[in-house]
Each structure stands twice: as C-alpha cells, then as structure tokens.
Amino acid sequence: MQQHPKTQAAPVDHVENTKDKGAFGDLGVVGFGSEPKSSPSTMELEAHMSNKKQGWLTGSVLVAAITSVCSSAFLVFGYDQGVMSGVVISKIWLAQMGNPSQLMVGTITALYDVGAIAGCIAAAVVGERWGRRRTLVFGCVTVIVGMILMTTCYERIQMMFGRVVTGIGIGFITAVAPVYLAESSSASSRGWHICCEMSSMLFGLMIAYWINYGLVFTNTSFQWRFPLAFQAVFAIYCIALTPFLPDTPRWLMRHDSPERGTQVLADLHGLPVSHPVVKQEKLEIMEAIALEQEGRWSDLFKDGGVSGDKRFYLALGIQFMQQFTGINIVTYYAPTIFQESIGLSHELSLLMGGILNVWYLIASFLTWYTIERVGRRNLLISQGLGLCLALAIEGLTVGIGGAKSGIAAIVFVFVYESFFTWGWMGTVWVYPTEILPLTLRTKGAALAAAAEFASTFMVVEITPYALQNIGYKTYIIFAVFNLVNVYIIWTFFPETAGKSLEEMDMLFVNKEPLENEPWFARAQWSVVRRAKKLSKEQLRADLQVLAEERATAAGEDR
C-alpha cells in the first residue's frame, strides 16, 4: 500500500483485467496457468449477466459449499494437530524410528510447526497472485504428499521430511482458508462461518484422538500408519470440490475483472447482478480497491492512508497472543496434566483426554450464536478474564494436591476449555481477515498465521520444562498473561462485527475528533472509540465520498 498522495488512486473502471477464466468453469474463476485473452466490453458482459439464468450452485448452496471446503481444510489442520500425540507414544513407531530420545521425538513433532511457518510465509508470497482457491488446493495437495511420506516411512529421516512437508501444506491452508471464507460471506454471518471452520478443526482433533485411542491395542505398524494416512480423506474432499467453486468477488474484481467478480457476488447472494444489494456491495468493493491500490511487502509497514501498518500489527498480535492464553498446556499436554499433575492412571488419563476433546467440540457450538450477537471484543475480553480465573484456580488446586483438589483441577480444565473456545478460538481467526485492508489481506493473514505457529512452537517447547521445574506456578504465569491480553484488547482492538470488509477502511481513514467522551475512554486508541460511535451508514457514506474524491483527483492529474 502506497503512502497517501491524492494521485495514487486510479479510476474505478481501470482495474486490472489480465486473466481469463481458465479451466475451472465460468464462475469467474482464473485457471491454473491460463493465458490472457481479450474480454468482451463491459456493456456486453453486464447485459449477458443480467439475462443469465442462475444455476443451482448459487445463494445459500454456494456459500454452504465454500464453507464446507474451508471447514474440511481446517478439519485437516485439527486432525494433524492431534494425530502425532498418539503416534509418538506408540512402541511400534518408536522401534521403527530406532528408539529415538525424547529430544529427537520432540524435534520430529516440532518440525511440523517449522514447516507450517514456512508454508504461511510462502502463501503470503504467492497467495495474492494465485488466488484463494488455487492456494487452498495447493495446500491440500502438499498435505497429501507429506502424508504419503510419513505413512510409508521406515526410518526417521523420511518421517522428519514428511512432517516438514505436511506442515508446509497446513501453512498454506491456514493462511488462505479464513480469507476465502470471510470474503465469500456477508458481514452479518462472517463470524458464524469462521466458527463453523473452527468447530471442524476441533472435530478433526477429536477424530485423531479417538482413532489413536482405538488402535492402542494393535500390535502391527497399522497402529500408527493408518492414523497418519486417514487425514488424506478430508484433503481429497477439498481438492475434489474446489474446482467447481469460484474465487472470491474481491479477488476477481482486483485481479480478473469487475464483471466476473460481480457475477460471483450475485451468485453468493442468490440475486441477479442488477439487484440493488449486489450493485451497492460492488460499489463498496470497487471504492475500496480505488482507495487502497496494490499492496507490496513494504506496505505492511506503511500507513498508506488506511493505517495499513497498524492493522497488520493488530492481525499479527491477536494470533500471537492466542498461544499466551495457555491453551497448549491443555491441548498438547492434557494426558500429562491428568497423570502427573493430578495423579490419574495412564489409561484413565488417556480416556479423560478423549472426553475433554469431545467437550471442546460441544462447547464450540455456542460460539456460532454469540460471535455476531456479542461481538469480537466483548468475547475476547470477557472470556480472557474467565481464562485468567480458571488458570489461577487450576494452579492453586494442583499446588494444594490431594483427592478433592484433583477433582477440582479436572473440573477447571474443562471450564478453561469452555472459556477458550467461546472467546479465543474462532474470534482470533476471523479478526485478521476483517481488520486487514484488501490489498494486504493475503500477505497479512498469512503472516499472522505464521505468528500463530511461531508462538505455538515457543509455548510447546517451554511448557514441559516449566511443568517439571516450577509445577503449578506455570498456570499462574499464564493466568497473568491472560490479564495482559485483556488489557491490550480493550486498549487497541476495535470491534469488527457487523461491518463490511470495506467499511473497516473508513474507521482508520476518518480522523475527526470524537466529542463528549468520558475521561477514561481516552486511554483507548481513537479507532476503538470511533468503532463504537460511527454507524454503518456513516462509514459507507464516508467511503463513497473519499473514493470519489480520489478518483476525481487522479483523473485531473492525468
């Protein structure tokens, strides 16, 4: 994103139109490696689309299909997060890998996060050029390649390489799937769709855990090869269905043509292109494109007239902060906590871990209702306080010890999981796609996902040593981290619920001072306060006026 000179915006009608619709059908889709072709005139295309009969893949059916693909992609992510917890304790797998040390087992496991960071960065480089669909398909194909390498291995080097390749594929998936789904959803249901994606991730985590548990008594390599191979089922589903789906209207309007993007926009609404709702949303997207212009890597660290740098820091921060809620103390080490901190038997610890994953999934369904009605900020703040309280009590019960304290500790593990999934799971993944400007959305969301994996790697590495050396105090430390998170959210993170992706621009462009504010509100960033006061209608009107001013100024300079 460039700095803010009045000459930066091009007229709306001059948006890049260099790619044809390619091999994936006529839904405004850019094919793999397709060559540019001459396009019909705007009037011819709009006349054709206005008279075009809508097929069956429109409206709620089309949105459901896109949601199912993105949710299945995150199911792969969740499954992959959970499957190795059972594999690395398999005596048959350990023997096949040459009985590696605990350090080597930890390295094999952690290479997945290293690959995921690399995949996120690679998605940031190529994702905007490839589009949302192709990036997602590439990620799923890469996961299958990694799965084949791991499933067929007979020694640790191939397993390690397979972990890296799988991680790269997961990096692509997590970088693009939330963006694809957010850009294909309406402002009123965007959070709900992302929460569906998160519930699917938890479903994958639960499946992986119970498959491992069910195969624990098997005495052949099937015990670990089958769980690793099974994830291909969900990746194949994504690969099979995605070619029949369009890319997002916003990507098509910027990189293909406004007309094709408009047709997909109309298909998503289940309306003709001439409908006022479609026309209004198209106008907002085109105004945002004219306002922002093309985003470069350096624009992540520039204001660009829409506070692009600050919005990137918000996206990066929210995903990095998630891991400092302490969630991976539970998800990675729940059986260890049950066995070593609370004193349950090995078999009972594994069973309780499985029940915990089932509860984790069930609790996530409440967020489908609250994400839009309560709002992102309110959920992050209220549930962050709940996480702080749950971890503090968890630490105290583990520190006291005894049977009654052990029961209380188990209860508060479940309470903690509830607070996390209600506030800091789906919200954290939807927020970067909403807060980032269009031109930086692919790069910014991908790097935010990379920050998620980097902080995961850090926390997972230090947690076993912390639990071993300082015990219950580990929980207290993460309880304090949650208080810090709550303060940061209250101070710097504006509400995004109910606002279109284009209206978010005006929150950062509008610099008018706010009046009649209480003294304590001034401790917050002005954008946070502006998000509370400015109506959708005012944001929409401001966006239209600013885009018209810039387009006029650019026309005069030419």
Buried (B, 14 or more C-beta within 10 A) or exposed (E): BBEEEEEBBBEBEEBEBEBBBBEBBEBBBBBBEBEEEEBEEEEEBBEEBEEBEBEEBBBEEBBBBBBBBBBBBBBBBBBBBBBBBBBBBBEBBBEBBEEBEEEBBBBBBBBBBBBBBBBBBBBBEBBBEBBBBBBBBBBBBBBBBBBBBBBEBEEBEEBBBBBBBBBBBBBBBBBBBBBBBBBBBBBEBBBBBBBBBBBBBBBBBBBBBBBBBBBEEEEEBEBBBBBBBBBBEBBBBBBEBBBBBBBBBBBBBBBBBBBBBBBBBBBBBBBBBEBEEBBEBBBBBBBBBBBBBBBBEEBBEBBBBBBBBBBBBBBBBBBBBBBBBBBBBBBBBBBBBBBBBBBBEEEBBBBBBBEBBEBBBBBBEEBBEBBBEBBBBBBBBBBBBBBBBBBBBBBBBBBEBEEEBBEBBBBBBBBBBBBBBBBBBBBBBBBBBBBBBBBBBBBBBBBBBBBBBBBBBBBBEEBBEBBEEEBBBBBBBBBEBBBEBBEBBBEBBBBBBBBBBBBBBBBBBBEEEEEEBEEEEEEBBBBBBBBEEBEEEEBBEBBBEBBBEBBEBBEEEE
